[in-house]
């Protein structure tokens, strides 16, 4: 029998959430039901979360959603979109950003009255009062609400991890991951245990990304292993595939392109076609092959990446940790052309990416700061190889003017410094860039409390 809809004038995002909770279902259970009905195996809980947050209207999924949620499809089709407020200007203030992240954590956990006893060891690593406020609330709620809360936080961090200082994001994620692990310990054989395992796995993956951005490769690899383990336990191959991408990226930036290509190819085998991670792994394999001088391997991976992107569903996320840049070329095409020596083509491809992906309004909102900086450095490297010193250093200074320095960015900045020093040793522009590079490098290497390690990655099975 159809659920009684209490408020037919609810916007579709709120209506979907209302119907799901009325049915006693989690986002993962809705995703599983949709996959079973449609025969699609690439829909995840993250997509359900995007629908409930109003980021995407699931028009093509409404008939299947009506079946899963036991409601007339007309009710869903007639539900209006949620009114969207214009995006707030990005201020570039890391303090404001950190408070925004913490406020989401505080409001989400306060709403469900979660206990924080297990998270206290992580709190010793930083003194963010909002996190302490949130996690000091004592109470209990249904396990399904806890799972939903963790899902909301995973979605939030997947967006903010690309724009916030990596150290701040790591500390916040570690607190949430510690808490999620404690919840998993107490879950026993509860029906929602698998979803808690998956949530822990995604948090571990996000921690590996933050650790990679910090240049903390040992911690990143441990978190990758945990994400792989959680994926295997829960039957979620995408988790292992995302972990493979992080390991392939680390190898590439460490100057090991052949190992990076092997890791990307292996990860792609476990990533279902039609998913963002399959396309990203193919793109990374292309870049690694090009860097190793394997033009044939690069061309094959480029074809695979193009075909993988063509199979992605409409409105694939283009912002955040689980996104892909949908431009004319697959991601990393310009970098691949650069390392194969096709410098003019690399300049053209990079300018195309900057124009289509990193538009001024997106940069104003604080989206993609690290990706934008790295694109500028690829452009600078290509311009330097063509002998265009002024164009190269202009792009380079713009790259280092960003507010989110990260280890991968500084690796490319160092390559450019070496190139300019080698080919323009006596040029004032090269000397000025060298000074700016050293300043940026010193800022990244500023002493901080020792990075908290992954203290809860053991098997809870």
N, C-alpha and C positions, 0 to 999 in steps of 0.2 A: 504494500500500500504506500502511496506517496506520502512523504513527510508533509505535515502542515507547515506552510511557510508563514511565519508570524508577521513579516513585514515585506510585502511584495514590492515596495518601492526601494528596497535596499539596492545599492550599487552592486554590480555583478561580483566584484572581489569579496565584498562583505557577505553577499548571499551564498557564495560558494563555501566560505568558511563556516557560516551559520549552518548550512545543510550538512557539511562534513561532521561538525561537532555534534549536531543533533543525531546523526547516525552512529556516533561513537567511533569514528574512524580517524586515523592519523593521515598525514599527507602521503606517507609511504604506502599505506593501504589503498588510498585513492589511486596513486600511480600504478600500483600492482593491478588493481581492478581494470583500469583503462588499458593497460598492456594486454591483459587477458581477453578483453572484449575485442580489441582492434587488431591483435596479433602483432603489435609493435613492441619492441623490447628495448627501446632507447629512451623512453620517458622516465624521468626520475622525480624524486620528491622535490628537487630544486625547482623544476618547472611548475609543479603545483604551487609552491611558495610564490613564484613570480606572478601566477594568476591571482592568488589571494592578496598579493600586495598591490595589484592593479598595474603592474609594469607591462603586462601583455594581456590582451583579450583573447581567450582560447576559442575563437569562432569555430574552427573546424572540429574542435573536440566537444562541442556542446551536446550533440546527440549521445555520445558515449558517456559524458558526464551525467546526463539525465538518467541513464540506466544505472550507473554506479551509485548515484545519490538518491535514486528513487523519486524523481520529480519530473513533472511534465517539461519537455524540452522548450515549450513556448515560454514557460516561466523564466528560463535562463536566457532565451533569446531576447525577451523584452526587458530584461534588467539593464539599466543604464550603466555607463562607465562611471567610475568615480571621478569627480572633478579634480583636476590637477592644478596644483599651485605652481607658479613660475619658479624655477630653480633659484635658490639663493646664490648671490655672487660668492665666489671662492675668495676667501681673505688671505689664504696662505699662512694662517696662524696654526701652528701645530698644537698649541694649547687648546684652541677652540675645537680642533679636530679630535683630539684625545678626549675632551669632555663629551663630545657628541657620541663617540664610541662607547664611553663609559655610561652615558646616560641611557643608551639603548640597553646595555647590560643591566643597569639598575632597574629600569622600568619593566623589563621582561621578567627578571627574577622576582622583583617585588610583587608583580602581578600574581605569581604563582606561589609566593611564600616559600622559596627554596632555602634549605639549610646550607650553611657554608663551612661547617666544621672541617670537612675533608679538604677544602680549598685553602685553608690557612697557611700551609707551608709555602704555597706559591705567593701568598700575599707578602711574605717577608722579602720578596725580591723587588718589590716596588711599593710606592706609597700613594697610589691613586685613591683618594678618599672616596670617590664615587663607587669604585669597585668594592672597597671595604664596606661601604654602606649597603650595597646590594647584597653581598654575600654574607653579611652578618644577620640578615633577616632569618628568623627561625620559623619553620612551619612545614606543613606537608600538603601535598596535592596529589591528584591522580597522576599515575605514571605517564599517561598519554599527554597530559599537559606539560610535563617535564620534557618529553620528547619534542613536542611542538616548540617549546621555548628554545631548546638547543637548536632546532632547525632554523628558527628565526635569527638566532645569533650567527649561525653558519652563513646564512644568506647575507647578513650585514657585513661580516668580516670578509666575505668573498668580494664585496664591493670596495670596502675601505682599505684592504690590504695593498691595493695598487696605488693608493694616494697618500697614506699616512706614513710617518717615520717607521721603518721596519722594527726598531727596538721597542717602540711603544706597542705596536701591534703584537709582537711576539709575547711581551709580558702579559697583555690582556688575554691572548689566546691560551697561554700556559695556565692561567687561572681557570678559565672555562674548561679546558681539557682536563685539568686535575679534578675539577668538580664532576665532570661527565664520567670520568673513570670511577669515582666514588659511587655515583648513582648506579653504574653498571655492576659494581661489586655487590650492591644490595639487591639487584634485580632478580638474582637467582635464575630460575627457569621461566620467568614471567613471559607472557606472549609477546611483549614489546622488547624483549631482550635483543632480538636481531636488529631492531631499529636503533637501539642504543649503541650496539656495536658499530653500525654504519655511521652514526653521529660521531663517535670517537674517532673513526677512521678519517672522516672528512676534516675534523679538527686537527688530527695529526698531519694530514696533507697540507693544510694551511700553515701549520707550524713549520713544515719543511720549506715552504715557499719563503716565509719570513726569515728563517735561518739562512737560506740561500742568499737572500738580499743583504743580510748582514755579513756574508762571507764566512759563516760558521758552518763549514761543510760537514764536519763530523756529526754535529747535531742534526743537520738537514738529512743526512743519510739514515740516521737512526729513526727519525720521524717517518721517512719514506718506507723503511722496513715495517714499521708499525702499521702504516696505512695499507701496505700490501697484505699484511697478516689479517687486518680487520676485513679487508675486501674478500679474502679467501674464506674467512669464517662465515661471512654473511652472504656469500655468493654474489658479490658485487665486483665484476671484473674491471669496471671503470676506475675504481679506487687504485688498483694495481697499475693501470695505464697512466693515471695522473702522476703516481709516484715515479714511474719510469721516465716521464717527461722531465720531472725535476732533476733526476739523476743524470739524464742526458744533457740538460742545460748546464749543470755543474761541470761535467766533463768537457763540454765545448768551451766554456769560459776559462777552464784550467788549461786549455791548449791541447786537449786530447780529442780531436775531431773523429778519429776512427772509432774510438770507444763510444763516443757520443752517438755515432750513426748506428752502431750495433745495439745500444740501449734503446734508441728510438724505434728501430725496426722490430725489436723484440716486444716492446710495449705495444706497438701497433697491432701485433698479432692478437693481443688480448682485448683490444678496444673495438667494440662493435662499430661497423660502418654506419654512418649517419649520425655520429656523435662528434661533438667539438673536439674531444681528445684524440680521436682517430685522425682528424684533419691536422691538428697541431703536431702530432707525432710525425706525420708524413712531412710536414713543413720543416721540422727540426732535423729529420733525416736528410732532407735536401740541403739544408745549410751546412750540416756536418760533412756531407759528401763533397760539397763544393770546397770547403775549407781544406779538406784532405787532398784536393786536386783531382777528385774523381768526377770528371765531367759527365760520364755515362750514368753513374749512380745518381748524380744530381738531377739529370734530366728525367730519369725514371721516377725518382721521388717527387719531382715537381709535377709530373703527370698524375701521380697518385694523390698528391695534395689537392690538385685542381678538381679531380673527380670526387674526392671526399667532401670538399667544400660544396660542390654542386648538389650533393645528396642531403645537405643540412636542411632541417625544417625551417619554415618561415619564421622570421623574428628571432633568429638565433641570437643569444646575448652577445653584445659587442663591447661590454664594459665589465670589468671584474676578473677575478681569478679563474673563472670557468667560461671565459669568453674567447672569441676569436675575431680578429679584425677582418671584416669582409670588404676587401678592396679588389681592384682589378687583377692583382697578382696574389698568389698565396703568401702568407706571412714569411718573412725572411728571404724573399726573392731578391731584394736589393743587396742584402748581405751576401747571398750566394753569388750573384754577379760580380760583386766586389772581389771576393776571394778567388774567383776564376780569372780575374784580370780584365773583366769587361767593365771598365771604369765609367765610360760615358753612359752605358746602359744602366749602371748602378745609380748614377746621378739622376737620370730620368725617372727610374723606378722609385727612388727614395722621395723625390719631390712629389710624385704622384701619391705616395702613401701619406706624406705629411698633409697634402691638400685634402685628401678624401677622409682620412681617419682622424688626424689631429687638427681639427678645425679650431679657429680661435674661440668659438663659444664653448667647446669642450674643454679647452685648456683653461678658460676662465672659470669653469666649474671645478677645476682641479682634477679632471679625468686624465688618466694615462700619463702622469708626469714622467715616470721612468721610461716608458715606451717612447714618448716624444723625445726625451733626451738621447736615447740610444739611436733613434732614427737620425737625429741631427748629427751624431758622431759618425754614423755610417756615411752620411752625406759629406761630412768633413774629410773622412778618409779617402773617399772617391775623388773629391775635388783636389786633395793634396796629391794623389797619384797622377792627376792630369796637369799638375803644376799650377793650379789656381790657388795661390797662397791666401789671398785676401778672402775669397769665398770660403775656403776651408776654415780659417780661424774665426770668421764671423759665425759660422754654424757651430763651431766648437765652444765659443764663449756663450752662445745662447743655450747650448746643452748644459753647461756647468752653472748656469744661472738658475736652474731649477731648485725647488725646495725639498726634494726627496732624493738625496744622494744614496745610491745603493751599489753594492759590490759589482754587479754586472756592468753598470754604467761606468764605473771607474776602470774596469778592465779595458773597455773600448777607449776611454780617455787616455789610458796609458799607452795603448797601441798608437794612437794619434801622436802623442808626445814623442814617441820613438821615431815615427815617420818624419815629423817636422824637424826634429833634431838632426836626423840623418840627411835629409834632402835640402833643408833650408837652415843650415847651421848658423849662419851669420845674419839671418833676417830678424829685424826687430819684432815682427809679428810672431815668429816662432818663440822668441825669448819671452814675450808677453804671455803667450799661451802656457809656456812651461811654468811661469810663476803662478798663473791662475790654477793650473793643474795641481801643483804642489799644495796650494791653499785648500783646494777641494779635497785632496787626498788626506790632508791633516784633519779636516773636519770629519771625514768618515772614520778616521782612526782614533778619534777622541776617546780617552779612557772612559769606560763605564763599568758598572758592576758586572762581574763575570756572568756570561749568558747562562741562564738557568737551563740545565739539561733536561732531556725528556725523562722525567723521574717515574712515569707511570706507563710504561709500554709493555709490561709483562703480560703473559697470557692469563686472562681472567676466566678462561673457559672451564 
